[in-house]
Amino acid sequence: VQLQAYGGGLVQAGGSLRLSCAASGLTFSTYDMGWFRQAPGKEREFVATIMRSGGSTYYADSVKGRFTISRDNAKNTVYLQMNSLKPEDTAIYYCAARSGYGGRSYYLALAYDYWGQGTLVTVSS
């Protein structure tokens, strides 16, 4: 299984970026997909998740209204559209796949079975 995240970069505060995560080696449509982030010196935190059907999405309060998660099951890809970026959004962003076995909640990193390598987002003030 491989999850390849890309699309990160340097952007000014108030700007936008779109992250993508291409999955291979798994039946993509049977996995919930999530985005997490980890800032320097901080723990990895939940950002957003989208259920396998694409019908339900969930967001951390800190990004609600600014970020949008979506997926294209035909392309085995999940996206994170990030608008109105703030310096505190600076982090390495990771995509992850969750089968749901084990029953852990979607906002927990331990709930996810596979992880991508991360892509760095830097927001300058």
Sequence and secondary structure as in RCSB ss.txt:
>XXXX:A:sequence
VQLQAYGGGLVQAGGSLRLSCAASGLTFSTYDMGWFRQAPGKEREFVATIMRSGGSTYYADSVKGRFTISRDNAK
NTVYLQMNSLKPEDTAIYYCAARSGYGGRSYYLALAYDYWGQGTLVTVSS
>XXXX:A:secstr
 EEEEE  EEEETT  EEEEEEEESS GGGSEEEEEEE TTS  EEEEEE TTSS EEE TTTTTTEEEEEETTT
TEEEEEE S  GGG EEEEEEEE  TT   TTSGGG SEE   EEEEEE 
